[in-house]
């Protein structure tokens, strides 16, 4: 009877679980934490705040479970906080690295489109400026021709007037 109570007590407190099972469960929790962190980034990029809310709740539960496993089996796991943080950061860096290339390609494509649009606008602007300058030159030429003609007519009339008086 005492033995049965002791076994039940061990199972309730998690001491009846083998070390390999504990390590497997712990690693599974860490992997889920990393996966959820990646999904959180995706949901933020997609502006999916309902999914983000669910993911944050799941992450909170998983992190609580990780802390509980660590506190119960700290001596078996021998996982330092630095090692855990290092693991999470390296996994996040790997997932962000592949996404970073995609983001970089999107930025490059956007900049290329902006460059083409700017080039088109500058070309149109130069065409309009060229036409305006050409029109201005034509008007200037006509105005000069008109002034020369009127001056010539005026001088001719003056010469005629002077010839009549003489």
Buried (B, 14 or more C-beta within 10 A) or exposed (E): EEEEEEEEEEEEEBEEBEEEEBBEBBEEBBEBBBBBBBBBBBBEEEEBEEBBEBBEEBBEEBBEBBEEBBEBBEEEBEBEEEEBEEBBEEBBEEBBEEBEEEEEEEEEEEEEEEEEEEEEEEEEEEEEEEEEEEEEEEEEEEEEEEEEEEEEEEEEEEEEEEEEEE
